[in-house]
């Protein structure tokens, strides 16, 4: 049984080959303003870190949990700003999850020690603080509650039909657009070049692929770099493009290509490798969709039962999971396994590649649920605006759910 509808070329380039719904595209724009995309963290015990405030039970210890509401602020930059302002190391400030930047996001940030004065940061409010005996971590988080407005919906009838259908169909739990980029969707390609130990391909992806909606300054700088004018390109690149500048600085100083790539900060290189893993997972999930609905395990599937990942046999039950490729994961068996191995072969990837990575880039695999399971799902329509409310487990993307409604062929034009 094949999936109901093929995705457009852009989605396929990110491994998202299919939709779960065969309805017409609604159109419309998300994130027209930060207030149109509200994210509220949900703790493991079900407590919602709501925009209006939250009450937590203090615990005596060496940490402080702070309720932060941020508007159009990048989570990582917020952590670095707090660490610098409070005279702490980066590991002394932590979050349970990275929230969308173009959004109003309400979450807990923890800092080591007690805090008297918190720094003023544009777009950041502090709504409460509690002493705690440990830092916040992903293990403390269930997921996120979303309230999202799609503005200027062109086909309200299409939106209504899809939103009704989404109550019953198994939506694929893809890694969403923001994992790869929509203006410059190359994060996973850079990761694949690292996995394949192909420095020339990495260089060409970073500098010789220029996309129409990049800034004019970035376009010019990439063209210079691609021509081998490293020093001029370095002088032309916008300061915020840290990774490009780090690589060019080394090339301009005469280092070879691989050692120049290794000058990029480790955490950014890791993001590239993780994006490659996400892309491969999306491709494997697409291959699994070709074999039947994601809510009905078939012989050979891997399923999660009581927190354990096991091979499915008739009558066992459980949630279908798909491997996120990397060292240490098992592959499904039978026709499911065969289909997935064909995908990995077509991408030129094998498990050993993930362990042969240099300094801190070894990548271990994991298992991810195949279908998106929203809770508290509701929607409303007012004129040409549609409001969607849902709760998703940590690591699942609201934009993957919204993609089924909008069905964008050029995601960046729709705010994705």
C-alpha positions as CSV (number, residue, x, y, z in Angstrom):
1,X,0.0,0.0,0.0
2,X,1.5,3.3,-1.1
3,X,1.2,6.6,0.7
4,X,-1.6,8.8,-0.5
5,X,0.2,11.8,-1.8
6,X,3.8,12.6,-3.0
7,X,5.5,15.7,-1.6
8,X,7.0,18.5,-3.8
9,X,10.7,18.4,-4.8
10,X,11.8,20.7,-1.9
11,X,10.4,18.3,0.7
12,X,11.9,15.3,-1.1
13,X,15.4,17.0,-1.0
14,X,15.0,16.8,2.9
15,X,13.9,13.1,2.8
16,X,10.2,14.0,3.3
17,X,8.7,12.1,0.3
18,X,5.1,12.0,1.3
19,X,2.1,13.5,3.0
20,X,-0.4,11.5,5.2
21,X,-3.3,13.5,3.7
22,X,-4.4,13.8,0.1
23,X,-6.3,17.1,0.6
24,X,-5.8,20.3,-1.4
25,X,-3.2,22.9,-0.1
26,X,-4.7,25.6,2.1
27,X,-1.9,28.1,1.6
28,X,-1.4,30.8,4.2
29,X,1.6,32.0,6.3
30,X,2.8,31.0,9.7
31,X,5.0,33.1,12.0
32,X,3.8,36.4,10.5
33,X,4.5,37.7,13.9
34,X,6.2,36.1,17.0
35,X,2.8,36.0,18.7
36,X,1.4,33.8,15.9
37,X,3.6,30.9,17.1
38,X,3.5,30.4,20.8
39,X,5.5,27.5,22.4
40,X,5.0,26.6,26.1
41,X,7.2,23.9,27.6
42,X,5.5,21.0,29.3
43,X,7.5,19.3,32.1
44,X,7.6,15.6,32.6
45,X,5.0,15.7,35.3
46,X,2.6,17.5,33.0
47,X,3.2,21.0,34.4
48,X,2.8,23.6,31.7
49,X,5.3,26.5,31.8
50,X,2.6,28.8,30.7
51,X,3.0,32.4,29.3
52,X,1.0,33.6,32.3
53,X,3.3,32.0,34.8
54,X,4.0,28.7,36.6
55,X,4.3,27.6,40.2
56,X,7.1,25.2,40.9
57,X,8.0,23.5,44.2
58,X,11.5,24.7,45.3
59,X,14.1,22.1,46.3
60,X,17.2,22.9,48.3
61,X,20.3,22.7,46.1
62,X,23.0,24.4,44.0
63,X,20.8,25.5,41.0
64,X,18.2,28.1,40.2
65,X,15.4,27.4,37.7
66,X,14.2,30.6,35.9
67,X,10.9,31.0,34.0
68,X,11.9,32.8,30.8
69,X,9.6,34.1,28.1
70,X,11.5,35.0,24.9
71,X,10.2,36.8,21.7
72,X,12.2,36.3,18.5
73,X,15.3,35.2,20.5
74,X,17.5,32.2,19.6
75,X,17.7,29.7,22.5
76,X,21.5,29.0,22.2
77,X,22.3,32.7,22.0
78,X,20.2,33.3,25.1
79,X,22.1,30.6,27.0
80,X,25.5,32.1,25.9
81,X,24.4,35.7,26.9
82,X,23.2,34.5,30.3
83,X,26.4,32.6,31.0
84,X,28.6,35.6,30.0
85,X,26.5,38.1,32.0
86,X,26.5,35.9,35.1
87,X,30.2,35.0,34.8
88,X,29.4,31.3,34.4
89,X,30.7,28.7,31.9
90,X,28.4,27.5,29.1
91,X,27.8,24.2,31.0
92,X,26.6,26.2,34.0
93,X,23.5,27.4,32.1
94,X,21.1,24.8,30.6
95,X,17.7,24.3,29.0
96,X,15.5,21.3,28.5
97,X,15.0,21.9,24.8
98,X,15.7,24.3,21.9
99,X,12.6,26.4,21.1
100,X,11.7,28.1,17.8
101,X,13.5,31.4,17.4
102,X,10.7,33.1,15.5
103,X,8.1,32.6,18.2
104,X,7.0,33.5,21.7
105,X,8.5,30.7,23.8
106,X,8.0,30.1,27.5
107,X,10.5,27.7,29.1
108,X,12.7,27.0,32.1
109,X,16.4,27.9,32.0
110,X,18.6,26.7,34.9
111,X,21.8,28.4,36.1
112,X,24.3,27.1,38.6
113,X,24.2,28.8,42.0
114,X,21.8,31.5,43.2
115,X,21.0,34.6,41.1
116,X,20.5,38.1,42.5
117,X,20.4,40.2,39.3
118,X,19.5,38.8,35.9
119,X,20.7,40.8,32.8
120,X,18.4,42.8,30.6
121,X,18.2,41.1,27.2
122,X,16.0,42.5,24.5
123,X,13.0,40.2,23.9
124,X,13.5,38.3,27.2
125,X,11.3,38.5,30.3
126,X,11.9,36.6,33.6
127,X,8.7,35.6,35.3
128,X,9.9,33.6,38.3
129,X,12.9,31.8,39.9
130,X,13.2,28.8,42.3
131,X,16.1,27.1,44.0
132,X,16.6,23.6,42.8
133,X,18.8,20.5,43.4
134,X,19.6,19.9,39.8
135,X,19.8,21.6,36.4
136,X,16.9,21.4,33.9
137,X,17.6,18.8,31.2
138,X,15.8,17.1,28.3
139,X,14.8,14.3,30.7
140,X,12.7,16.8,32.7
141,X,10.7,17.7,29.7
142,X,7.6,15.9,28.2
143,X,7.3,18.3,25.2
144,X,5.7,21.5,24.2
145,X,2.2,23.0,23.9
146,X,1.7,25.0,20.7
147,X,-0.8,27.7,19.8
148,X,-0.2,28.6,16.1
149,X,-2.1,31.0,13.8
150,X,-2.0,30.4,10.0
151,X,-2.7,33.8,8.5
152,X,-4.2,34.6,5.1
153,X,-5.4,31.1,4.4
154,X,-6.2,31.0,0.7
155,X,-8.5,27.9,0.8
156,X,-10.3,27.7,4.1
157,X,-12.3,24.6,2.8
158,X,-9.0,22.8,2.2
159,X,-7.7,23.7,5.7
160,X,-10.9,22.5,7.4
161,X,-10.9,19.2,5.5
162,X,-7.2,18.5,6.4
163,X,-7.6,19.6,10.0
164,X,-10.5,17.1,10.4
165,X,-8.6,14.3,8.7
166,X,-5.6,14.9,11.0
167,X,-7.7,13.7,13.9
168,X,-7.5,10.2,12.5
169,X,-4.6,9.7,10.2
170,X,-1.0,8.6,11.2
171,X,1.1,11.7,10.4
172,X,4.8,10.8,9.7
173,X,7.1,12.1,12.5
174,X,9.6,13.7,10.2
175,X,12.3,16.0,11.3
176,X,11.0,19.4,10.1
177,X,12.2,22.1,7.8
178,X,14.0,24.1,10.5
179,X,16.4,21.1,11.0
180,X,17.8,21.7,7.5
181,X,17.1,25.4,6.6
182,X,14.6,26.7,4.1
183,X,16.5,29.7,2.7
184,X,19.7,27.7,2.5
185,X,18.8,24.0,2.9
186,X,22.3,22.5,3.1
187,X,22.9,21.6,6.7
188,X,22.4,17.9,6.1
189,X,24.5,17.9,2.9
190,X,27.4,19.3,4.8
191,X,26.9,16.5,7.3
192,X,26.8,13.9,4.6
193,X,30.1,15.3,3.2
194,X,31.7,15.0,6.6
195,X,30.5,11.4,7.0
196,X,31.9,10.6,3.5
197,X,35.2,12.3,4.5
198,X,34.9,14.4,1.3
199,X,36.4,17.8,2.0
200,X,36.1,19.1,-1.5
201,X,32.3,18.3,-1.6
202,X,32.0,20.1,1.8
203,X,33.7,23.2,0.4
204,X,31.6,23.2,-2.8
205,X,28.3,22.9,-0.8
206,X,29.3,25.7,1.6
207,X,30.6,28.1,-1.0
208,X,29.6,27.2,-4.6
209,X,25.9,26.6,-3.9
210,X,24.3,30.0,-3.8
211,X,20.5,30.3,-3.1
212,X,18.2,33.1,-4.4
213,X,17.0,34.3,-1.0
214,X,20.3,34.7,0.7
215,X,21.6,38.3,1.4
216,X,23.4,39.9,-1.5
217,X,26.5,40.2,0.7
218,X,26.5,36.5,1.4
219,X,26.0,35.7,-2.3
220,X,29.0,37.8,-3.3
221,X,31.2,36.4,-0.6
222,X,30.4,32.8,-1.6
223,X,31.2,33.5,-5.2
224,X,34.6,34.9,-4.2
225,X,35.3,31.8,-2.0
226,X,34.2,29.4,-4.7
227,X,36.7,31.1,-7.1
228,X,39.5,30.6,-4.5
229,X,39.8,34.2,-3.5
230,X,39.8,33.2,0.2
231,X,41.1,36.5,1.8
232,X,38.7,38.7,-0.2
233,X,35.8,36.3,0.6
234,X,36.7,36.4,4.3
235,X,36.6,40.2,4.3
236,X,33.2,40.2,2.5
237,X,31.4,37.6,4.6
238,X,28.9,39.0,7.2
239,X,30.3,38.6,10.7
240,X,27.3,36.3,11.8
241,X,28.3,33.6,9.4
242,X,30.8,32.1,11.9
243,X,31.4,28.8,10.2
244,X,32.2,30.2,6.7
245,X,34.6,32.7,8.2
246,X,36.4,30.1,10.4
247,X,37.0,27.8,7.4
248,X,38.2,30.7,5.1
249,X,40.5,32.0,7.8
250,X,42.4,28.7,7.7
251,X,42.4,28.4,3.9
252,X,43.7,32.0,3.6
253,X,46.5,31.0,6.0
254,X,47.5,28.1,3.7
255,X,46.0,25.1,5.6
256,X,44.7,22.1,3.6
257,X,41.0,21.7,3.1
258,X,40.2,19.1,5.8
259,X,42.1,20.9,8.5
260,X,40.4,24.2,7.5
261,X,37.0,22.5,7.9
262,X,38.0,21.2,11.3
263,X,38.5,24.9,12.4
264,X,34.7,25.3,12.4
265,X,33.4,25.1,16.1
266,X,32.8,21.6,17.1
267,X,29.2,22.2,18.2
268,X,28.4,23.5,14.6
269,X,30.1,20.5,13.0
270,X,28.0,18.3,15.3
271,X,24.8,20.0,14.1
272,X,25.8,19.1,10.5
273,X,26.3,15.5,11.3
274,X,23.0,15.3,13.3
275,X,21.2,17.0,10.3
276,X,22.6,14.2,8.1
277,X,21.3,11.6,10.5
278,X,17.9,13.4,10.5
279,X,17.8,13.4,6.7
280,X,18.6,9.7,6.6
281,X,15.9,9.0,9.1
282,X,13.4,11.0,7.0
283,X,14.3,8.9,4.0
284,X,13.9,5.6,6.0
285,X,10.6,6.8,7.3
286,X,9.5,7.6,3.7
287,X,10.5,4.1,2.7
288,X,8.5,2.6,5.6
289,X,5.4,4.6,4.5
290,X,5.5,2.8,1.2
291,X,5.0,-0.5,3.0
292,X,1.8,0.5,4.8
293,X,0.2,2.8,7.5
294,X,2.6,3.9,10.3
295,X,0.0,2.9,13.0
296,X,-0.1,-0.7,11.9
297,X,3.2,-2.6,12.5
298,X,4.2,-5.2,9.9
299,X,6.5,-8.3,10.2
300,X,10.1,-7.1,10.6
301,X,9.2,-3.7,12.0
302,X,11.0,-2.4,15.1
303,X,8.4,-1.4,17.8
304,X,8.5,0.2,21.1
305,X,6.8,-1.8,23.9
306,X,7.0,-0.5,27.5
307,X,10.0,1.6,26.7
308,X,11.9,-1.3,25.0
309,X,12.6,-1.5,21.3
310,X,12.0,-5.0,20.0
311,X,11.1,-6.8,16.7
312,X,7.4,-6.9,16.0
313,X,5.6,-10.2,15.8
314,X,1.9,-10.7,15.2
315,X,-0.2,-9.8,18.2
316,X,2.6,-7.9,20.0
317,X,1.3,-4.4,19.5
318,X,3.6,-1.4,20.2
319,X,4.5,1.8,18.4
320,X,6.5,1.5,15.2
321,X,9.9,3.1,15.5
322,X,12.4,3.9,12.7
323,X,16.2,4.0,13.3
324,X,18.0,7.3,13.3
325,X,21.1,5.9,11.6
326,X,24.3,5.9,13.6
327,X,26.6,3.5,15.5
328,X,24.8,0.9,17.7
329,X,21.3,0.8,16.2
330,X,19.6,-2.3,14.9
331,X,17.8,-2.3,11.5
332,X,14.4,-3.7,10.9
333,X,14.1,-7.2,9.4
334,X,12.4,-8.7,6.3
335,X,11.0,-6.4,3.7
336,X,11.1,-3.4,6.0
337,X,14.8,-3.9,6.6
338,X,15.5,-4.6,2.9
339,X,13.8,-1.4,1.9
340,X,15.7,0.7,4.5
341,X,19.1,-0.9,3.6
342,X,18.4,0.0,-0.1
343,X,18.0,3.6,1.0
344,X,21.3,3.7,2.9
345,X,23.1,2.0,0.0
346,X,21.7,4.6,-2.4
347,X,23.1,7.3,-0.1
348,X,26.5,5.6,0.2
349,X,26.2,5.2,4.0
350,X,27.1,2.3,6.3
351,X,27.1,2.1,10.1
352,X,30.9,2.1,10.3
353,X,31.1,5.6,8.9
354,X,29.6,7.1,12.0
355,X,32.3,5.7,14.3
356,X,35.2,6.7,12.0
357,X,34.5,10.4,12.5
358,X,37.2,12.7,14.0
359,X,37.4,14.4,17.3
360,X,34.1,14.5,19.0
361,X,32.1,13.8,15.9
362,X,31.4,10.1,16.4
363,X,27.7,9.7,15.9
364,X,25.5,7.2,17.7
365,X,22.1,6.2,16.4
366,X,18.8,6.0,18.2
367,X,15.1,5.1,17.6
368,X,12.3,7.6,16.8
369,X,8.6,7.0,16.8
370,X,7.3,6.8,13.2
371,X,4.1,8.7,13.7
372,X,3.4,12.1,15.2
373,X,1.1,11.7,18.3
374,X,-0.5,15.1,19.1
375,X,-2.4,15.6,22.4
376,X,-4.9,18.3,23.2
377,X,-5.5,18.9,19.5
378,X,-8.1,21.5,18.5
379,X,-8.5,24.1,15.8
380,X,-10.7,27.2,15.0
381,X,-11.3,29.2,11.9
382,X,-12.0,33.0,11.9
383,X,-12.2,34.6,8.5
384,X,-9.0,33.7,6.6
385,X,-7.1,32.8,9.8
386,X,-6.8,29.3,11.3
387,X,-5.6,28.7,14.9
388,X,-4.2,25.3,15.7
389,X,-3.6,24.0,19.3
390,X,-1.7,20.9,20.1
391,X,0.8,19.3,22.5
392,X,3.7,17.3,21.0
393,X,6.4,15.2,22.7
394,X,9.9,16.5,22.9
395,X,11.7,16.3,19.5
396,X,8.6,16.3,17.4
397,X,7.9,19.3,15.1
398,X,4.7,21.3,14.9
399,X,5.7,22.4,11.4
400,X,5.5,18.8,10.2
401,X,1.8,18.8,11.4
402,X,1.2,22.2,9.7
403,X,2.9,21.1,6.5
404,X,0.0,18.7,6.0
405,X,-2.4,21.7,6.0
406,X,-0.5,24.3,4.0
407,X,1.3,21.8,1.7
408,X,3.9,24.5,0.7
409,X,6.0,23.9,-2.4
410,X,8.3,26.8,-1.4
411,X,8.2,26.6,2.4
412,X,10.1,29.9,3.1
413,X,7.3,31.8,1.3
414,X,4.8,30.4,3.9
415,X,6.9,31.2,7.0
416,X,8.4,27.7,7.5
